[in-house]
Amino acid sequence: MRVSLKDVAERAGVSIKTVSNVVNNYQHVTPAMRARVQLAIDELGYRPNLTARNLRKGRTGIIALAVPELGNPYFAELAGAVIDAAAEHDVTVLLDHTRGDREQEVLVSQGFRARVIDGLILSPLELEAEDLRGRDDDVPLVLLGEREYDLPYDHIAIDNVSAARTAVRHLLGRGRTRIAYLGERTDSANQPAHLRLAGWRAELTEAGLPAPESQVGATGGWDRGDGAEAMARMLDSGVRPDAVFAYNDLVAIGAMRVLHERGLRVPWDVAVVGFDDIAEGRFGAVTLTTISPDKQAIARLAVQSLLNRLEHPEEHSGRELAAAYRLIERESTLGRR
């Protein structure tokens, strides 16, 4: 037989309203009373009826996370972190992927699932500010990733310029001076990778080193094959870097494969740094040095921002919230200093 609020109230010797206040985590309950009610909840094994609670609040208890590609390990790991963060609030996550396509990102942002979800966390690649300015959906929205929008939506990201500079500074510290960048997109005028590219340029310039376009490898995407093609094209052009900073780990892994095929040893001939700290980079024949964003922090900030907006829709949003990152040194940069 299902345990009710009344059963808990009788066990704790309090009113049903007090039990409800504790279950809904209202602040105006004394610690002693909260502990008393929680003991009764634990003893009886009471579980809140989330469906009824959400119906009373006019909610579904579901939020959506839309990312460019679930097949990309970074986004898969981030999705897992968002699901875990949402579960702490008894919220279910609906996953969607946009393929990095502007029309699909517009469709998602305009609330085509509005009757199903309470809020949306979106990581866009091609979406423009003008697309969001015309948004007529009142479902709360939180943005992730590199794209910067001066709009009334919370945006969570790491400092990509600083992180890129950290990666290049690490390579400079290993004695590398001809550092290439792989990951400039050939098929996107929006250039969502521009912040990491800017960081690469800024750190080389500060070190008094050139940052020629010949050392920038354009890619049609950000997968392993894209990194391999860009690395091969750069080597075939006669450019011979002694280090590579890649837009992400997948591009770096593709580049490392080509370097191996060309007889160039990583890290002795060419050191390599990636970005994202995906699991694959930890288990290759040469493990990958990488910039590791705090995915759990990004997920927690995104979920909390969305829930705050649901609870306080009148409050102004549009905050820039930064998560931490760190450089993890592995075998791909352990060569000469």
C-alpha positions as CSV (number, residue, x, y, z in Angstrom):
1,M,0.0,0.0,0.0
2,R,1.4,3.4,-1.0
3,V,2.6,5.6,1.9
4,S,0.8,9.0,1.9
5,L,1.6,12.4,3.3
6,K,-1.0,11.7,6.0
7,D,0.9,8.6,7.1
8,V,4.1,10.5,7.4
9,A,2.4,13.3,9.3
10,E,0.9,10.8,11.8
11,R,4.3,9.1,12.3
12,A,6.1,12.5,12.9
13,G,3.2,14.0,14.9
14,V,3.0,17.0,12.7
15,S,0.5,18.5,10.2
16,I,0.2,17.3,6.6
17,K,1.2,20.9,5.6
18,T,4.5,20.6,7.5
19,V,5.3,17.3,5.8
20,S,4.5,19.0,2.4
21,N,6.8,21.9,3.3
22,V,9.7,19.5,4.0
23,V,9.1,17.3,0.9
24,N,9.0,20.5,-1.3
25,N,12.1,21.8,0.4
26,Y,10.6,25.1,1.6
27,Q,13.0,27.2,3.6
28,H,10.7,28.2,6.5
29,V,11.0,24.9,8.4
30,T,13.3,24.6,11.4
31,P,16.2,22.1,11.2
32,A,14.7,20.1,14.2
33,M,11.3,19.9,12.5
34,R,12.9,19.0,9.2
35,A,14.9,16.2,10.8
36,R,11.8,14.9,12.6
37,V,9.8,14.7,9.4
38,Q,12.7,13.2,7.4
39,L,13.1,10.4,10.0
40,A,9.4,9.5,9.5
41,I,9.9,9.6,5.7
42,D,12.8,7.3,5.9
43,E,11.1,4.9,8.3
44,L,8.0,4.6,6.2
45,G,9.8,4.6,2.8
46,Y,7.7,7.5,1.6
47,R,8.3,8.6,-2.1
48,P,6.7,11.8,-3.4
49,N,4.2,11.6,-6.2
50,L,6.2,13.6,-8.7
51,T,3.5,13.5,-11.3
52,A,1.0,15.1,-8.9
53,R,3.5,17.6,-7.8
54,N,4.3,18.7,-11.3
55,L,0.7,18.9,-12.2
56,R,0.1,21.3,-9.3
57,K,2.9,23.5,-10.5
58,G,1.7,23.3,-14.1
59,R,4.9,21.4,-15.2
60,T,5.9,18.1,-16.8
61,G,9.0,17.5,-14.8
62,I,10.9,17.2,-18.1
63,I,13.6,19.4,-19.5
64,A,15.3,19.0,-22.9
65,L,19.0,19.0,-23.8
66,A,19.8,19.7,-27.5
67,V,23.4,19.2,-28.6
68,P,25.0,19.2,-32.1
69,E,25.9,15.5,-32.2
70,L,25.3,12.8,-29.6
71,G,27.9,10.6,-31.4
72,N,30.6,13.1,-30.3
73,P,32.0,11.7,-27.1
74,Y,32.2,15.1,-25.5
75,F,28.5,15.8,-26.0
76,A,27.6,12.2,-24.9
77,E,29.6,12.7,-21.6
78,L,28.1,16.2,-21.1
79,A,24.6,14.7,-21.6
80,G,25.3,12.1,-18.9
81,A,26.4,14.9,-16.6
82,V,23.2,16.9,-17.3
83,I,21.0,13.8,-16.7
84,D,22.8,13.2,-13.3
85,A,22.5,16.9,-12.3
86,A,18.8,17.0,-13.2
87,A,18.1,13.7,-11.4
88,E,19.2,15.4,-8.2
89,H,16.1,17.6,-8.6
90,D,13.8,14.8,-9.7
91,V,13.8,16.1,-13.2
92,T,13.9,13.9,-16.4
93,V,16.0,15.0,-19.4
94,L,14.8,14.6,-23.0
95,L,17.8,14.4,-25.4
96,D,17.8,15.9,-28.9
97,H,20.5,16.5,-31.5
98,T,20.6,19.2,-34.1
99,R,23.5,18.1,-36.3
100,G,24.8,21.6,-35.9
101,D,22.2,22.7,-38.5
102,R,20.8,26.2,-38.1
103,E,17.3,25.4,-39.2
104,Q,17.1,22.6,-36.7
105,E,18.6,24.8,-33.9
106,V,16.0,27.4,-34.7
107,L,13.2,24.8,-34.6
108,V,14.4,23.5,-31.2
109,S,14.9,27.0,-29.8
110,Q,11.4,28.1,-30.9
111,G,9.8,25.4,-28.7
112,F,8.5,22.8,-31.0
113,R,8.4,20.5,-27.9
114,A,7.0,23.3,-25.7
115,R,4.0,21.2,-24.5
116,V,6.3,18.4,-23.4
117,I,9.1,20.2,-21.6
118,D,9.5,22.8,-18.8
119,G,12.8,24.2,-20.2
120,L,15.6,23.8,-22.7
121,I,19.3,23.6,-22.5
122,L,20.8,24.3,-26.0
123,S,24.3,24.0,-27.3
124,P,24.2,25.8,-30.7
125,L,26.8,25.9,-33.5
126,E,25.1,27.9,-36.2
127,L,22.3,29.7,-34.4
128,E,22.4,33.5,-34.8
129,A,21.4,36.2,-32.2
130,E,18.6,37.3,-34.6
131,D,17.1,33.8,-34.5
132,L,16.7,34.1,-30.7
133,R,15.6,37.8,-30.7
134,G,12.5,36.7,-32.6
135,R,11.8,33.8,-30.2
136,D,8.2,33.8,-29.1
137,D,8.3,30.8,-26.9
138,D,8.2,31.4,-23.1
139,V,9.9,28.1,-22.2
140,P,13.0,29.0,-20.3
141,L,16.2,28.7,-22.3
142,V,19.9,28.2,-21.2
143,L,22.7,28.3,-23.7
144,L,26.0,26.3,-23.7
145,G,29.2,26.5,-25.7
146,E,31.4,28.9,-27.5
147,R,28.8,31.0,-29.3
148,E,28.4,34.4,-27.6
149,Y,25.0,36.1,-27.6
150,D,24.1,39.4,-26.0
151,L,20.6,38.2,-25.1
152,P,18.5,37.7,-22.0
153,Y,19.4,34.0,-21.7
154,D,22.0,32.5,-19.3
155,H,25.1,31.3,-21.0
156,I,27.4,28.7,-19.5
157,A,30.9,28.0,-20.9
158,I,34.5,27.9,-20.0
159,D,36.9,30.7,-20.9
160,N,37.9,29.3,-24.3
161,V,40.5,32.0,-25.1
162,S,42.2,31.4,-21.8
163,A,42.0,27.7,-22.2
164,A,43.5,27.8,-25.6
165,R,46.3,30.0,-24.4
166,T,47.0,27.5,-21.6
167,A,47.4,24.8,-24.2
168,V,49.7,26.8,-26.4
169,R,51.7,28.0,-23.3
170,H,52.2,24.4,-22.3
171,L,53.6,23.6,-25.8
172,L,55.9,26.6,-25.7
173,G,57.1,25.4,-22.3
174,R,58.1,22.1,-24.0
175,G,60.3,24.0,-26.3
176,R,58.0,24.0,-29.3
177,T,58.0,27.0,-31.6
178,R,56.2,26.0,-34.8
179,I,52.8,25.3,-33.3
180,A,49.9,24.6,-35.7
181,Y,46.2,25.0,-35.0
182,L,43.8,22.4,-36.5
183,G,40.0,23.1,-36.5
184,E,39.1,26.2,-38.4
185,R,35.9,25.4,-40.1
186,T,35.7,25.7,-43.9
187,D,31.9,25.4,-44.2
188,S,30.8,27.9,-41.5
189,A,30.9,31.6,-41.7
190,N,29.9,31.8,-38.0
191,Q,33.2,30.1,-36.9
192,P,32.2,28.8,-33.5
193,A,35.9,27.8,-33.0
194,H,37.0,31.4,-33.2
195,L,37.7,31.8,-29.5
196,R,40.2,28.9,-29.4
197,L,41.8,30.1,-32.6
198,A,42.1,33.6,-31.1
199,G,43.7,32.1,-28.0
200,W,46.2,30.3,-30.1
201,R,47.1,33.5,-32.0
202,A,47.3,35.6,-28.8
203,E,49.7,33.3,-27.0
204,L,52.0,32.9,-30.0
205,T,52.1,36.7,-30.5
206,E,52.9,37.3,-26.8
207,A,55.7,34.8,-27.1
208,G,57.1,36.8,-30.1
209,L,56.4,34.0,-32.5
210,P,54.6,34.2,-35.9
211,A,51.1,32.8,-36.3
212,P,50.9,32.4,-40.1
213,E,47.8,31.2,-41.9
214,S,49.9,28.3,-43.3
215,Q,49.9,26.9,-39.7
216,V,46.1,27.0,-39.5
217,G,44.4,23.8,-40.7
218,A,40.9,24.2,-41.9
219,T,38.4,21.3,-41.4
220,G,34.9,20.6,-42.7
221,G,33.9,19.3,-39.3
222,W,35.5,18.3,-36.0
223,D,35.7,14.5,-36.2
224,R,38.7,12.2,-36.5
225,G,38.6,12.1,-40.2
226,D,38.6,15.9,-40.4
227,G,41.7,16.1,-38.2
228,A,43.4,13.5,-40.3
229,E,42.7,15.3,-43.6
230,A,43.8,18.7,-42.2
231,M,47.0,17.2,-40.9
232,A,47.8,15.5,-44.2
233,R,47.0,18.6,-46.2
234,M,49.3,20.7,-44.0
235,L,52.2,18.3,-44.3
236,D,51.7,17.9,-48.1
237,S,51.9,21.7,-48.4
238,G,55.4,21.6,-47.0
239,V,54.5,23.0,-43.5
240,R,56.2,21.0,-40.8
241,P,55.0,22.0,-37.3
242,D,56.7,20.7,-34.2
243,A,53.5,20.9,-32.3
244,V,49.7,20.8,-32.9
245,F,46.9,22.4,-30.9
246,A,43.6,20.9,-32.0
247,Y,40.1,22.3,-31.7
248,N,39.1,19.1,-29.9
249,D,40.3,15.6,-29.0
250,L,38.8,14.0,-32.0
251,V,40.6,16.3,-34.4
252,A,43.8,15.6,-32.4
253,I,43.4,11.9,-32.6
254,G,42.9,12.0,-36.4
255,A,46.0,14.2,-36.7
256,M,48.1,11.8,-34.6
257,R,47.2,8.9,-36.9
258,V,48.5,10.8,-39.9
259,L,51.7,11.8,-38.1
260,H,52.3,8.1,-37.3
261,E,51.7,7.1,-40.9
262,R,54.2,9.8,-42.1
263,G,56.8,8.5,-39.7
264,L,56.6,11.5,-37.4
265,R,56.8,10.4,-33.7
266,V,54.4,11.9,-31.1
267,P,55.6,13.6,-29.0
268,W,59.3,13.6,-30.0
269,D,58.8,15.0,-33.5
270,V,55.4,16.6,-33.0
271,A,53.7,17.3,-29.7
272,V,49.9,17.3,-29.7
273,V,47.3,18.9,-27.4
274,G,43.6,18.3,-27.7
275,F,40.5,19.8,-26.1
276,D,37.6,18.2,-24.2
277,D,39.2,15.3,-22.3
278,I,37.1,12.5,-23.8
279,A,37.7,8.9,-22.6
280,E,39.2,7.9,-26.0
281,G,42.2,10.2,-25.4
282,R,43.2,8.4,-22.3
283,F,43.6,4.9,-23.9
284,G,45.4,5.4,-27.2
285,A,48.9,4.0,-28.0
286,V,50.0,7.6,-27.1
287,T,47.7,9.1,-24.5
288,L,46.6,12.6,-25.3
289,T,47.3,15.8,-23.4
290,T,44.1,17.9,-23.3
291,I,42.2,20.8,-21.9
292,S,39.6,19.3,-19.6
293,P,36.4,21.4,-19.1
294,D,34.6,20.6,-15.9
295,K,31.6,18.9,-17.5
296,Q,29.9,18.2,-14.2
297,A,30.1,21.9,-13.3
298,I,28.8,23.0,-16.7
299,A,25.9,20.5,-16.2
300,R,25.1,21.7,-12.7
301,L,25.1,25.3,-13.7
302,A,22.9,24.7,-16.7
303,V,20.3,22.7,-14.7
304,Q,20.3,25.1,-11.8
305,S,20.0,28.1,-14.1
306,L,17.0,26.6,-15.8
307,L,15.3,25.6,-12.5
308,N,15.9,29.1,-11.1
309,R,14.2,30.6,-14.1
310,L,11.3,28.3,-13.7
311,E,10.9,29.2,-10.0
312,H,11.5,33.0,-10.6
313,P,10.4,33.8,-14.1
314,E,10.3,37.5,-13.2
315,E,14.0,37.7,-12.6
316,H,16.3,39.0,-15.3
317,S,18.6,36.5,-16.9
318,G,21.4,36.9,-19.4
319,R,24.2,36.0,-17.1
320,E,27.6,34.7,-18.3
321,L,28.5,31.8,-16.1
322,A,32.0,30.3,-16.3
323,A,33.0,26.8,-15.4
324,A,36.5,25.7,-14.6
325,Y,39.0,23.9,-16.9
326,R,42.4,22.4,-16.4
327,L,45.2,21.1,-18.6
328,I,45.9,17.4,-18.2
329,E,49.4,16.4,-19.3
330,R,49.8,13.0,-20.9
331,E,52.2,11.3,-23.2
332,S,51.5,13.3,-26.4
333,T,53.6,16.3,-25.0
334,L,56.1,14.5,-22.8
335,G,59.0,14.8,-25.3
336,R,61.8,17.3,-25.5
337,R,61.9,20.6,-23.6
